[in-house]
Amino acid sequence: MGQLAGQDLIVLEKGLKTAFFKAFEAHPAQWPKIAMKTDSKSNQEKYGWLGSAPVMREWKDERVPKGLLQSDYTIVNNHYEASIGVNKDDFEDDQYGQIIVRIQDMAERAKEHPDELISTLRVAGTAALCYDGQYFYDTAHSEGSSGTLSNIVTGSGTSVSNIKTDFLSALAKFRTFKDDRGKPFHANNLQLVVVCPPNLEGQFMEFLTAAIISQTTNIFVNKADLMIDPYLSDTNDWYLDVVNRSVKGFIFQERKPVQFASTASKGTEFQSDQEFHANHVYYGIDARYNVGYGLWQNSVKVTNT
């Protein structure tokens, strides 16, 4: 390629930016299956409306508007970044293909980052508060006339037979959840996602796909989608989420989507300090977002010691 001029670097940046967003859009993320996306207009957002959806009633006289619950649950946006430095010699030595690979890898890692955040939040759910003032996974949820409710199942083990037993227990939890007026929270068919660590993948694949298990017809075929979460720290615990509600168990709150920039953008008439002193061009991305808990009624944790 020869010696690079400032204009050359700007042209290269446009190509790398295109490669980044092409890889970013193509790479799958898991969080949209289990989390609701909200757009943020400030540094934080308050979710006082969680758990306060009204139900239909007979209209006898006047409307009876239901006010928001007194929840102070707030999600504060964080600022995230990732950057790489590229030696200008690599451009001059026609190493552009290898640089694109690094840019594409950065894009894929960026796309996966919310998955990691939600997984960390999920694991912390037995010790982190949600909108009702209880831990997200707790045995003492209560709202109005709901009674005391639990979204934790004490598991019986991790064999396929155990999973069958505990799956039924988790499903029964959803059927017993009630809203603050004592009405069933989940009244319709449930679309379910099992979230499990990699070491349980084989058991759940058999449980959810095998037509016959132990010479018996498997009635659980396709009863839930399977999500393998490599970030789960406990290799024995797993989760069952309801995902066909507008408000899911988790929230992905976005203030600013991922943006791409480089020191080459400073113009053609001068070099950045990094280029001048270190012979490097720097490419970076940044975004502002965070994750939080939605409705605990949409997630059950199965614990195994």
Sequence and secondary structure as in RCSB ss.txt:
>XXXX:A:sequence
MGQLAGQDLIVLEKGLKTAFFKAFEAHPAQWPKIAMKTDSKSNQEKYGWLGSAPVMREWKDERVPKGLLQSDYTI
VNNHYEASIGVNKDDFEDDQYGQIIVRIQDMAERAKEHPDELISTLRVAGTAALCYDGQYFYDTAHSEGSSGTLS
NIVTGSGTSVSNIKTDFLSALAKFRTFKDDRGKPFHANNLQLVVVCPPNLEGQFMEFLTAAIISQTTNIFVNKAD
LMIDPYLSDTNDWYLDVVNRSVKGFIFQERKPVQFASTASKGTEFQSDQEFHANHVYYGIDARYNVGYGLWQNSV
KVTNT
>XXXX:A:secstr
  S  HHHHHHHHHHHHHHHHHHHHHS  SHHHHEEEEE SSSEEE TTTT        SSS           EE
E EEEEEEEEEEHHHHHTT HHHHHHHHHHHHHHHHHHHHHHHHHHHHGGGTSB TTSSBSS S B  TTS  B 
 EEE   SSHHHHHHHHHHHHHHHHH B TTS BS  S   EEEEE GGGHHHHHHHHH SEETTEE TTTTSSE
EEE TT S SS EEEEE SSSS SEEEEEEEEEEEEEGGGG SSS  HHHHHHSEEEEEEEEEEEEEE  GGGEE
EEE  
